[in-house]
Amino acid sequence: MPIERSGSATPWPIQWPIMTEATPITRKLSARVQAVLPSATMAVEGRVKQLRAAGEPVIGFGAGEPDFPTPEPIKQAAVEAIRNNFTRYTETGGMAALKEAIAAHESAKTGLTYTAAQVAAHTGGKESLYLAFQALCERGDEVLIIAPYWVSYVEQVRLAEATPVIVPTTADEHFKASGDKLERYTTSRTRVLVLNSPSNPTGMVYSESELEDIARWARRHDVIVLSDELYDRIVFTDHYPRWLRVAPDLYDRTVVINGLSKAYAMTGWRLGYAVGPEWIIKAMLKIQSHSNSHPTSITQAAAVKAYTTDLEADIARMVAAFKERRDWIVSALNAIPGVRCVMPEGAFYAFPDLSGVLGKPLRYGRTCHTSEELALYLLDSVKVGIVHGEAFGAPGCARLSYAMSLDLIQEGLARIQDALTFA
Ligand SMILES: Cc1ncc(COP(=O)(O)O)c(C=O)c1O
C-alpha cells in the first residue's frame, strides 16, 4: 500500500539511519528527529505574526484556538491555587482530585465506568497523543490516519518510529473513511486507528451509522482506537454521536483523548488527558514520570474547577458564535468561482477545495499550481494567511480557522475573493 508523504524532503518510508558515515559526530542529530517535519500550521502562524510585527495589516485564518476568554470560575480557581501556595509537584499524571474529576466527567459522557487509575493528565492533548503512540507503537507497527488529518498525528507516529499509513478521503466522501476503506489499508501490522470527530482540519462529524461501520471494522481486527475528542463540545448539530456510546464494547480497546483547550478556551493553560484501559495508561505514566511529570499544579486546580462546575452557558455562547461565523464563511467561500466548501458540523474550521482556481491566471499576476503556492499568493497579494491542504495530507484544499470576529472574517473573505478573481 503506498504511504503518502507530502511537503517533505525526507524520503518515506525512512531508510534508517539517515546520517551518513561522513557526518561528524559533533553534528549528529538522531534519525528520529530528522524524520519529522515541524508543524506547518505553526509555520504559517509564525509568518503571519512576523508580517504583523512589521506593521502589515494581515488577517490570519491559521490559528487553531478559540478567541474567547477562559470562563471566570476557572480563572478564579487558578488565582486561589496560587494564593494558597498550591505550587508544588503533584503525582505523575495529575493529583488524585483531578484524575477523579476527569474519570467522573468521562464516565458521564460515555455512560461507562472509569476510575482514576484509568486517567492521566498531560500538558495538552498533544502530549497525551504523543505518549499514547510512544507507549503503543514501535518500528514496524502501522497507524491508520485518515486524511485530511491534524498535522501532529503523522509526526508523532514517526517519533515513535512506527509507520503512519494515510487513508485518503475526498470532499465527495465528506472527508470521512468507511469501514471498507479502512479495510483496504489494514495489514497484519496495523496497531492503531486515530479517529478524530469533530475533525481538525475539516470540521466533519461522524454520524452514528458511520461510527457503527468503523466499529465493525475495528472488531474484526486487533487494533486500538485513539479517539481524539478535543472538539466534542463544539458541535453544531443537536446530537453528537460519541464513539464509545456507539461502540461501548470497544471500551477495552479505546483510549479517549480530550482536554481543556477547545471546550473552555484554554489553549495556553496546557491541559489534556487520556482515559482508557489501565495497562495503557500505566505505560503512558511510566514515560511521563521520566519526562514532564505532570501539568502545572495551578492548571490542575483550574481543571478540577472546569470539570466539576456547570459551565454549559459559557460553552453554549461560544458555540452559537462559532455557528454564526461558520454559516457566513462557508456560504462566502462557496460564492467564489472555483471554490467548493463542504458544511462542517463541528470545530471551528472551514476546509474548502480550491482545485478549481489552480492552474488559472489570477488577478495579481500569478498562476498557482498547488494550494501551498496559493497560500503564499494570498499572503503576498492581499495579506491573508490560510493553511495549505498539503500540511493536512489534502493537496488542493486549505484550512481556514474562523476563531475570530465576524468583522475580520468578512474583511478577510473580501480580500480572498478579490485575489481569486480570474485574470
Ligand atoms: C485534533 C486535535 N487534537 C489534539 C490537539 C491538541 O490540543 P492541546 O494540546 O491544546 O490539548 C489539537 C490542537 O490543535 C487538535 O486540533
The ligand as an SDF file (V2000), in Angstrom:
LIG
                    3D

 16 16  0  0  0  0  0  0  0  0999 V2000
   -7.4020   17.4010   16.5940 C   0  0  0  0  0  0  0  0  0  0  0  0
   -6.5500   17.9230   17.6860 C   0  0  0  0  0  0  0  0  0  0  0  0
   -6.1190   17.0700   18.6310 N   0  0  0  0  0  0  0  0  0  0  0  0
   -5.3480   17.4730   19.6440 C   0  0  0  0  0  0  0  0  0  0  0  0
   -4.9670   18.7890   19.7590 C   0  0  0  0  0  0  0  0  0  0  0  0
   -4.0930   19.1710   20.9330 C   0  0  0  0  0  0  0  0  0  0  0  0
   -4.6110   20.2050   21.6660 O   0  0  0  0  0  0  0  0  0  0  0  0
   -3.9580   20.6330   23.0550 P   0  0  0  0  0  0  0  0  0  0  0  0
   -2.5730   20.1240   23.0920 O   0  0  0  0  0  0  0  0  0  0  0  0
   -4.0340   22.1210   23.0830 O   0  0  0  0  0  0  0  0  0  0  0  0
   -4.8070   19.9970   24.1200 O   0  0  0  0  0  0  0  0  0  0  0  0
   -5.3660   19.7190   18.8050 C   0  0  0  0  0  0  0  0  0  0  0  0
   -4.9210   21.1170   18.8670 C   0  0  0  0  0  0  0  0  0  0  0  0
   -4.9960   21.8850   17.9390 O   0  0  0  0  0  0  0  0  0  0  0  0
   -6.1920   19.2760   17.7500 C   0  0  0  0  0  0  0  0  0  0  0  0
   -6.6310   20.1220   16.8210 O   0  0  0  0  0  0  0  0  0  0  0  0
  1  2  1  0
  2  3  1  0
  2 15  2  0
  3  4  2  0
  4  5  1  0
  5  6  1  0
  5 12  2  0
  6  7  1  0
  7  8  1  0
  8  9  2  0
  8 10  1  0
  8 11  1  0
 12 13  1  0
 12 15  1  0
 13 14  2  0
 15 16  1  0
M  END
$$$$
